[in-house]
Amino acid sequence: MGRDGGYTPAEMRSPLLAGVLAGLLVGLVALAVVVAGLQPETIMPARPTLAPVAGSPSPSPTASPSPAPTPSPSPSPTTGVAVGNRAPELKVDGVAGDEIDLAALRGKPVWVNFTASWCPTCRDELSLMQRFALKYPDLPILVIDVKEDPAVVRALVDELDIVMPVGLDRDGKAQLAWNAYALPVHFWIDGAGIVRAVVYGEPGPEEFLAGLKTVLPDATLP
């Protein structure tokens, strides 16, 4: 206070300054409260949307399974008289008045022999073939006589008491189709009509058995 009992200018400014400061403080507090209340809504950043990274591989679509290739049908065997060939057609008259047809015997193993009565070796082996025929009655053994008179062939059948089917290749067409020029000749054909063994010349029992085993594996000598 001054000497005359009044307030000095400095003393008068102090309450005013304190009031201003108090007002500013209140204002700041209020502003802080407002800002604090607005912050969750105004300054919370939005979650960014992620764009695809350039060069990143896109998911591959599920591939449909490729259909399995259809196997090509196996080519049919060539018709011929070599081993592995399909046997040629064989259809001739039988000496007994019947007919011999190889196609009618499909499903069975067959032994085919081309022969002639004038051939000594051919005559000699017929008795051995007869023993095989008697041991294996379900095995057709076809004896095909080449270009001889039927009376001559019937005489041979009677002489040797042949029980095997005997056919007459009157004009030699069967001989030509089977390439049966060197007599005797033997062919063993399986149930599917495929040639499995061929023997030319003068075979013995073991050669006969080896040929027969190609179509009848359990065969033994008679």
DAMOTA-V966214 format. One record per backbone hydrogen bond with DSSP energy under -0.5 kcal/mol. CO is the residue of the C=O (numbers start at 1). NH is the residue of the N-H. E is the energy in kcal/mol with one decimal. If there is no record, write none. Layout:
co	nh	e
CO	NH	E
CO	NH	E
This chain:
co	nh	e
2	5	-1.9
6	2	-4.3
8	12	-1.8
9	13	-1.6
10	14	-1.2
11	15	-0.8
12	16	-0.8
13	17	-2.6
14	18	-2.4
15	19	-2.2
16	20	-2.2
17	21	-2.6
18	22	-2.5
19	23	-2.5
20	24	-2.5
21	25	-2.6
22	26	-2.4
23	27	-2.4
24	28	-2.6
25	29	-2.4
26	30	-2.6
27	31	-2.6
28	32	-2.5
29	33	-2.3
30	34	-2.4
31	35	-3.0
32	36	-2.9
33	37	-2.1
34	38	-1.9
35	39	-1.8
36	40	-0.5
38	41	-1.1
38	42	-1.9
39	43	-2.2
39	44	-0.6
43	45	-0.7
48	50	-0.6
49	51	-0.5
53	56	-2.0
69	71	-0.5
78	86	-2.4
82	85	-2.4
85	195	-2.9
86	80	-2.4
90	102	-2.8
92	100	-3.1
93	168	-2.9
94	97	-1.8
98	94	-3.1
99	101	-0.6
100	92	-2.1
101	104	-0.8
102	105	-1.6
103	106	-1.4
105	108	-2.1
109	140	-0.7
110	112	-0.5
110	189	-3.0
111	142	-3.0
112	187	-2.7
113	144	-3.7
114	184	-0.6
114	185	-1.2
115	146	-2.2
116	119	-1.2
118	120	-0.7
119	123	-2.1
120	124	-2.4
121	125	-2.1
122	126	-0.9
123	126	-0.5
123	127	-0.6
124	127	-0.6
124	128	-0.6
125	129	-2.5
126	130	-2.1
127	131	-1.3
128	132	-1.6
129	133	-2.4
130	134	-2.1
131	135	-1.8
132	136	-2.4
136	139	-1.9
138	140	-0.7
140	111	-2.5
140	142	-0.6
141	143	-0.6
142	113	-3.2
142	144	-0.6
143	145	-0.7
143	167	-3.2
144	115	-2.7
145	147	-0.7
145	169	-3.0
149	152	-0.7
149	153	-1.9
150	154	-2.6
151	155	-1.8
152	156	-1.7
153	157	-2.2
154	158	-2.3
155	159	-2.5
156	160	-2.2
157	161	-0.8
157	162	-1.9
165	143	-2.7
166	95	-2.7
167	145	-2.8
167	169	-0.6
168	93	-0.7
168	170	-1.5
169	147	-2.6
169	172	-0.5
172	176	-2.0
173	177	-2.5
174	178	-2.2
175	180	-2.4
176	179	-1.0
179	181	-1.1
181	183	-1.0
184	201	-1.7
185	114	-2.3
186	199	-2.2
187	112	-3.0
187	189	-0.5
188	196	-3.2
188	197	-1.2
189	110	-2.9
190	193	-2.0
191	107	-2.0
193	87	-2.8
194	190	-2.5
195	84	-3.0
197	188	-2.3
199	186	-2.7
201	203	-0.6
204	208	-2.3
205	209	-2.6
206	210	-2.6
207	211	-2.1
208	212	-2.6
209	213	-2.5
210	214	-0.7
211	214	-1.0
212	215	-1.6
212	216	-2.2
216	219	-2.2
